[in-house]
Amino acid sequence: MDQSRRNALKGIASSATVGLAGCLGSQTVPSTATTTATTTSADSETVRAAFVYHDVVGDFGWQWAHEQGRRTIEAEFEWLETEIFEKSDPTESERRFEQYAQRGFDIIFATSYDYMDPVYSVAPDFPDVKFEHCSGYKERENMGRYFGRMYQPRFLSGIAAGLLTEQDDIGYVAAYPIPEVIRGINAFALGIAEVAQDATVRVHYTNTWSDATIESDAAETLMGDGADVIAQHQNYPAAAQRASEAGIWAIGYNSPMGDIVGENYVTSPIWDWSVFYRDAVTQVYNERWEPDFFWKGLESGIVGLSDWGPNVPTSVIDQVKEERERILNGDQAIWAGTAYESATDAELYTEMNDYVDNVVVDSEG
């Protein structure tokens, strides 16, 4: 690649970033790799990036959202070559990350929380490889971490739930009682409290990220006890589907789920991982990458709400839009008036273990 070509490409990469500022559990399945490169050149100016998924990509959910981010940046940058590794079992992933690092990747994105310790262990042995871990809390000289302030769209979906409930009884199907999940539950409940002060959020833990039967049964239990809105922190849309089939308002997560859930769909707090991936690969290309913690919110576009369901009243949509603007302009402090009002980002991220007042845990799975 000649110098003028290199500079032109770097200019494109830099301009693409102007204005831009867990997660899932283990599954014991073999690892597979799929190459999806736009550039196959061995030229030294190519950035090679690996994306490691604990499950298959599928048509919805956590892996799907990460894969959309990868595909977006792959289409943008001629100098970028990517490869995906699906079904990389976290219980065997230290060995697998050693293998990935030996294949000459410039940067490796580990997209499951359960990859944190294996990557932390492997990274020092490969100082020329950059590692990025999603949703964790450990860093090294060549290991950064990334996530998004999902609690902001969770709060907004809570506004919608509070406006839609008639029984003041809202169910929440959740995977595990860890800070990431509790943070989302609390933000959702605080959104509800803004518009429905007498409403309660009842949480049913499933102790799984991805089990359609268990998640559907949890929704059924919550509805049987009186919930007329169901939200979720699960990878599958099963809880939302069950609620919609029963004529109950349903809120998804991770990816747009309207086509799957049906006419009682409300919205989903969703991810646009391309916001971070674009930043990261451009920094590698420009030799400016440093290990840090990327944790941005609505202002960056990494988190947001999906399109609205067909039957959500316009008045609800308009009020949520107003609240979104209040968050963006600093007029809405989500944690104000709670025990977390003065919490640092580190405390919000790793130490949220208690619930706000209008949350009741019905079941821990």
C-alpha positions in Angstrom: 0.0 0.0 0.0 1.6 3.3 -1.0 1.8 6.2 1.4 -0.9 8.3 -0.2 -3.3 5.4 -0.2 -2.5 4.7 3.5 -3.1 8.3 4.4 -6.4 8.4 2.5 -7.7 5.3 4.3 -6.6 6.7 7.6 -8.6 9.8 6.9 -11.7 7.8 6.1 -11.2 5.9 9.3 -10.7 9.0 11.4 -13.7 10.8 10.0 -16.0 7.8 10.7 -15.4 8.3 14.4 -16.1 12.0 14.6 -18.9 12.7 17.1 -18.7 9.3 18.8 -17.6 9.6 22.3 -23.5 -10.0 30.5 -23.1 -11.0 29.8 -24.0 -14.5 28.8 -23.2 -17.7 30.5 -21.5 -20.9 29.6 -22.5 -23.5 27.1 -20.5 -26.7 26.5 -20.3 -26.9 22.7 -17.4 -27.1 20.4 -15.7 -24.1 18.8 -16.1 -23.2 15.1 -14.6 -20.4 13.1 -16.1 -18.5 10.2 -14.0 -16.2 8.0 -15.9 -13.2 6.7 -13.2 -10.9 5.5 -13.6 -8.0 3.1 -9.8 -7.8 2.7 -7.6 -10.9 2.3 -4.4 -9.0 1.6 -1.4 -9.8 3.8 -0.4 -6.2 3.5 1.0 -4.8 6.8 -1.6 -2.0 6.8 -4.5 -4.5 7.2 -6.1 -4.7 10.7 -7.1 -8.3 11.5 -9.8 -8.6 14.2 -11.3 -11.7 15.8 -14.8 -11.7 17.4 -15.4 -14.6 19.8 -19.0 -15.6 20.6 -20.1 -18.2 23.2 -23.0 -19.3 21.0 -24.2 -19.2 17.4 -25.1 -15.8 16.0 -28.8 -16.6 15.4 -31.5 -14.1 14.5 -31.9 -12.2 17.8 -30.2 -11.5 21.1 -26.7 -10.9 22.4 -24.6 -12.6 19.7 -26.8 -11.2 17.0 -26.3 -7.7 18.2 -22.5 -8.1 18.3 -22.5 -9.6 14.9 -24.4 -6.7 13.4 -21.7 -4.4 14.9 -19.0 -6.4 13.3 -20.7 -6.5 9.9 -21.2 -2.8 10.0 -17.6 -1.9 10.5 -16.4 -4.6 8.1 -18.4 -2.9 5.4 -17.0 0.5 6.2 -13.3 -0.1 6.2 -11.4 -1.5 3.3 -8.4 -2.2 5.5 -10.3 -4.4 8.0 -10.3 -8.1 7.9 -12.5 -10.0 10.4 -13.1 -13.5 11.6 -15.7 -14.9 13.9 -15.5 -17.8 16.3 -18.9 -19.2 17.4 -19.6 -21.6 20.1 -16.4 -20.9 22.0 -17.1 -22.6 25.3 -16.0 -20.3 28.2 -15.0 -23.3 30.3 -12.3 -24.1 27.7 -11.6 -20.6 26.5 -8.2 -20.0 27.9 -6.7 -22.6 25.6 -8.9 -21.2 22.7 -7.7 -17.6 23.3 -4.1 -18.8 23.2 -4.9 -20.4 19.8 -6.6 -17.3 18.5 -3.7 -15.0 19.6 -1.3 -17.3 17.8 -3.1 -16.7 14.5 -1.8 -13.2 14.0 -4.8 -11.1 14.9 -4.2 -7.5 15.8 -7.2 -7.3 18.2 -9.5 -9.9 19.7 -13.0 -9.0 21.0 -14.2 -11.4 23.7 -17.9 -10.8 23.9 -19.0 -12.9 26.9 -18.6 -12.0 30.6 -17.3 -15.5 31.2 -14.3 -14.8 29.0 -12.9 -12.3 31.4 -10.5 -14.4 33.5 -9.3 -16.5 30.6 -8.4 -13.4 28.6 -6.8 -11.8 31.7 -4.6 -14.9 32.0 -3.7 -15.2 28.3 -3.0 -11.5 27.5 0.4 -11.1 29.1 1.8 -14.0 26.9 0.8 -12.1 23.7 1.9 -8.4 24.3 1.5 -7.5 20.6 -2.1 -8.6 20.5 -4.8 -6.2 21.8 -7.7 -7.8 23.7 -11.1 -6.2 24.4 -13.4 -7.8 26.9 -17.2 -7.0 27.0 -18.9 -6.4 30.3 -16.0 -7.3 32.7 -14.0 -5.3 35.2 -10.3 -6.4 34.6 -7.7 -4.7 32.5 -4.1 -5.2 31.5 -1.6 -3.3 29.4 -3.0 -5.0 26.3 -6.5 -5.7 27.6 -9.3 -3.2 27.6 -13.0 -3.5 28.4 -16.2 -2.2 27.1 -19.9 -1.9 27.7 -22.7 0.7 27.5 -25.0 2.5 29.9 -27.9 0.2 29.2 -29.5 1.5 32.4 -30.6 4.6 30.4 -32.8 2.8 27.9 -33.9 0.5 30.7 -35.2 3.6 32.5 -37.0 4.7 29.4 -38.7 1.3 29.0 -39.7 1.6 32.6 -41.5 4.9 31.7 -43.4 3.0 29.0 -44.3 0.2 31.4 -45.5 2.6 34.1 -47.8 4.3 31.6 -49.2 1.0 30.2 -49.8 -0.9 33.4 -53.4 -0.9 34.8 -52.7 -3.2 37.7 -49.6 -1.5 39.0 -48.0 -4.9 38.9 -45.1 -5.4 36.4 -43.1 -8.6 36.0 -39.4 -8.9 35.2 -37.8 -12.2 34.0 -34.1 -11.9 34.8 -31.1 -14.3 34.4 -28.8 -13.9 37.5 -28.7 -11.5 40.5 -25.4 -9.8 39.4 -24.7 -6.0 39.4 -25.3 -5.7 35.6 -28.7 -7.3 35.9 -29.7 -5.5 39.1 -28.6 -2.2 37.6 -31.0 -2.7 34.8 -33.8 -3.8 37.1 -33.3 -0.7 39.3 -33.3 1.7 36.4 -36.4 0.1 34.9 -38.2 0.4 38.3 -37.1 4.0 38.7 -38.6 4.8 35.3 -41.9 3.2 36.4 -41.9 5.2 39.6 -41.7 8.4 37.6 -45.2 7.8 36.2 -46.8 5.2 38.4 -45.8 5.7 42.0 -47.8 2.8 43.4 -46.5 0.2 40.9 -44.3 -2.7 41.9 -41.7 -4.6 39.9 -41.7 -8.3 40.7 -38.5 -10.1 39.7 -38.3 -13.8 38.9 -34.7 -15.1 38.4 -34.2 -18.0 36.1 -30.5 -18.7 36.7 -30.0 -19.0 32.9 -29.2 -16.6 30.1 -30.8 -18.8 27.4 -33.5 -21.3 28.2 -36.7 -20.7 26.4 -38.8 -23.1 28.5 -37.6 -21.7 31.9 -38.0 -18.1 30.7 -41.5 -18.7 29.3 -42.6 -20.5 32.6 -41.2 -17.5 34.6 -43.4 -15.1 32.6 -46.4 -17.4 33.1 -45.8 -17.4 36.9 -45.6 -13.6 37.0 -48.7 -13.1 35.0 -50.5 -15.7 37.1 -49.8 -13.6 40.1 -51.2 -10.4 38.4 -48.5 -8.8 36.3 -49.9 -7.0 33.2 -46.6 -6.0 31.8 -43.6 -8.3 31.4 -40.0 -7.2 30.8 -36.8 -9.3 30.7 -33.1 -9.6 30.9 -32.7 -12.8 28.9 -31.2 -13.6 25.5 -34.2 -15.4 24.1 -37.5 -13.7 23.4 -39.5 -16.4 25.1 -40.7 -14.4 28.1 -41.9 -11.6 25.9 -43.5 -14.0 23.5 -45.4 -15.7 26.2 -46.7 -12.4 27.6 -47.8 -11.2 24.2 -49.6 -14.4 23.5 -51.5 -13.9 26.7 -52.5 -10.4 25.7 -50.0 -8.8 28.1 -47.6 -5.9 27.2 -44.1 -7.3 26.5 -40.7 -5.6 26.6 -37.7 -7.4 25.0 -33.9 -6.9 25.3 -30.7 -7.0 23.3 -32.1 -6.7 19.8 -35.4 -5.6 18.1 -38.0 -8.3 18.8 -41.2 -6.9 17.4 -41.5 -9.3 14.5 -41.0 -12.2 17.0 -43.1 -11.0 19.9 -46.2 -9.8 18.1 -48.9 -7.1 18.5 -48.5 -6.6 22.3 -44.8 -5.8 21.9 -43.8 -2.5 23.5 -40.1 -2.0 22.7 -36.6 -3.4 23.6 -33.5 -1.8 25.1 -31.0 -2.6 22.4 -27.3 -2.4 21.5 -25.4 -0.9 18.6 -21.9 -2.4 19.2 -20.6 -0.8 16.0 -20.2 2.4 17.9 -17.4 0.8 20.0 -16.0 -1.5 17.4 -15.5 1.3 15.0 -13.6 3.3 17.6 -11.4 0.3 18.6 -10.3 -0.9 15.2 -9.7 2.7 14.0 -7.4 3.2 17.0 -5.5 0.1 16.2 -5.2 1.2 12.6 -3.9 4.6 13.6 -1.6 3.0 16.3 -3.4 4.9 19.1 -5.1 2.0 20.9 -4.9 2.0 24.7 -6.5 -0.2 27.3 -9.3 1.7 28.9 -13.0 1.3 29.9 -15.6 2.3 27.3 -18.9 2.9 29.0 -21.0 5.4 27.1 -24.7 5.9 26.8 -27.5 7.3 24.7 -25.4 10.2 23.5 -23.0 7.8 21.7 -25.7 5.6 20.2 -24.3 2.3 21.6 -27.5 1.9 23.6 -31.1 2.9 22.7 -34.6 1.6 22.2 -35.9 -0.4 19.3 -38.9 0.7 17.2 -42.2 0.7 19.0 -44.8 -2.0 18.8 -47.9 -1.4 16.6 -50.3 -0.8 19.4 -48.3 1.4 21.8 -50.3 4.6 22.2 -48.7 7.7 20.7 -49.0 9.5 24.1 -46.6 6.9 25.6 -44.1 7.2 22.8 -44.1 10.9 23.1 -43.5 10.9 26.8 -40.7 8.5 26.5 -39.1 10.7 23.8 -39.3 13.7 26.2 -37.6 11.7 29.0 -34.9 10.7 26.6 -34.2 14.3 25.8 -34.1 15.1 29.5 -31.4 12.4 30.0 -29.4 13.7 27.1 -29.5 17.4 28.3 -28.8 16.5 31.9 -32.2 17.3 33.3 -32.9 13.7 34.3 -30.6 12.1 36.9 -31.7 8.5 37.0 -30.2 7.6 40.3 -31.3 10.8 42.2 -33.0 10.1 45.5 -31.7 6.6 45.8 -28.8 5.0 47.6 -26.8 5.3 44.4 -27.2 9.0 43.9 -23.6 9.7 44.8 -22.1 6.5 43.5 -19.1 6.6 41.3 -19.1 5.0 37.9 -17.0 2.2 39.4 -19.5 1.6 42.1 -22.5 1.7 39.7 -20.7 -0.8 37.5 -19.5 -3.3 40.0 -21.2 -2.8 43.4 -24.9 -2.5 42.7 -26.3 -5.4 44.8 -29.3 -3.9 46.4 -32.7 -3.0 45.0 -34.6 0.3 44.9 -37.8 0.5 46.9 -40.4 -0.6 44.3 -38.7 -3.9 43.5 -39.7 -7.2 45.0 -37.8 -10.4 44.2 -40.4 -13.1 43.8 -38.1 -16.0 43.0 -34.3 -16.6 42.7 -34.9 -19.4 40.3 
